[in-house]
Amino acid sequence: MKKIAILLIVLSMMIIACGKKEIANSEVTEILFWQAMGGPLGDALEELVQKFNDTHLDIHVNSVNMGNYTALSQKLMASFQTGNQPDVAQAYEAWIANMLEGDVIVPIEEFIDNDPDFGDEDMADIYPVFINSNTMKGKIVSFPFNKSVRVQYYNKDILFKNDMDENKPPKTWEEFRTYCQKLTQDTDGDGKIDQYGTTIKISAWQFENLLLQAGGKIMNEDNTKPMFNSKEGVQALEFFTNILNKDETGYLSPGYDGQKDFTAQKVAFYEDSSVSMAFMLRTGINFNMGISAIPIKKTKKNIISGTNVVIFKNNEDKKKEQAAWEFVKWFTDTEQTARWSELTYYMPVRKSAMKVEALKNRISNNPEIASVYDQLNYATFEPQISEWFETRKYLEEHVIEKVVRGMLSPEQALDNAAEMIKKKIAKREN
C-alpha cells in the first residue's frame, strides 16, 4: 500500500508540474532578434542567448543570423516598409539616425527611466563613450552591443630574434615606422624581401584613428560640416604612403589576407580590430603573439567600432518591448559583458567587468593587453548621421586607395570627399 501511495503522490506531482509548464509556456513572450554574428562570434552569442532563455522562463529570444551587416541593413529597411520588423536588432549609429527619424524604435532611455532595477550606479558603471555614442537628440536611444577597438598585433618572436624587447611594442607613429624599417628583411638571403614590418588594409576606421591622433576632427560639433580635409587629414594619409611607398616596409592586403600573412609570420605587425583575435585563435597561432594599443601621435583618441542594439516599437504587444529590454539589460550586465569580451575580444560595456576573474587573468598573463582596454578611456565614435555610412566607404575607395596608389594628392582626395558629404547633408536639410 505504501508503494502505491508513493506512486500516486509522484504521479500527482508530475501532473501538477506538467500543468504549470503548460501555463508557463502559454505566458512566454517570444522576441525576435536579428543579428549578424558569424564564426566564433556567433558561437559566443548562441551561448549567451541560450543562457538567457534558460534563466528567463517567461521570455524566449529567437536569435536569427542575417549573414552580414549589409544583408542585415537591407532586411531592416525592407521590414520598416511592411511593418514586419524584429523586436530587437543590431544597428550602426548611421542606421539608428534614420530609425529615429522614422519613429520606429523605442528610445532605451524610456525603459531605463521606468526600471527600478537599473539605476544611477548602473549608468556610472558603463563606459561614457558607450552612453555618448548611443545618445541622439539628447536621449539614449540605443544600447552598446558588440563594440571593438583597433589594436596592434605583433610577433614577439621576430622582435626577440632582432634584439628588441618583445614586451615593448612601438607606442608612437615614429617608433612604429622605425620598427618596420628594421624588421623588413631578406631572411633567407635570396635577394628578395620575405619578411615585412607590416601590411595595411584599406580602412576608413584606421584613417579616422590616425586623424584624431594627429589632433584633427572628422566633423564639426553638430555634424554639419566636414573637418577631415585638413593638415591632420593629410598627415593621416601620409602615414599610409610613407610605409607603403617611401619606406617600402609594408604592402597592401585586401580582406583577410593581412591577417593570414600575420599568422603565417610574413609580417611583424598587423593592425586590426580587437575581435580579429577570436578568429586568429581559432585558426591557430604557432608563435608568441603580443597585443597592445595602437601607436599614437599627439593624442590617444580612438574610434570605437561595432553595432548597438535597438528595440522596435510594437503597438500591438507592449510586452515584447519590455521583454526585449530585459534581454538587452541582462546581456550588458557585468557577468555577461565580461563573458562576451572573454569569448570574442569585444570590449566589455561595463567597467566592473574588468574585475571579473577571466579578464583579470587575461591581463595578468599578458600585461601589454591592458593598454587595449585602456583605449576605452580615450575613445570616441563616428558621426551620428546617415551620410557618414556612405562617406566612410568613399574614403576607402576614392581617398585612401587613390592616394596610396599615387592617383590623387592627399589634399585633392580629401577635398573631394568633403564636397561629397557637404552635398549629401545639404540635400537632406533641404
Order of alpha helices (4+ residues) and beta strands (2+ residues): alpha-beta-alpha-beta-alpha-beta-alpha-alpha-alpha-alpha-beta-beta-beta-beta-alpha-alpha-beta-alpha-alpha-beta-alpha-beta-alpha-beta-beta-beta-alpha-alpha-alpha-alpha-beta-alpha-alpha-alpha
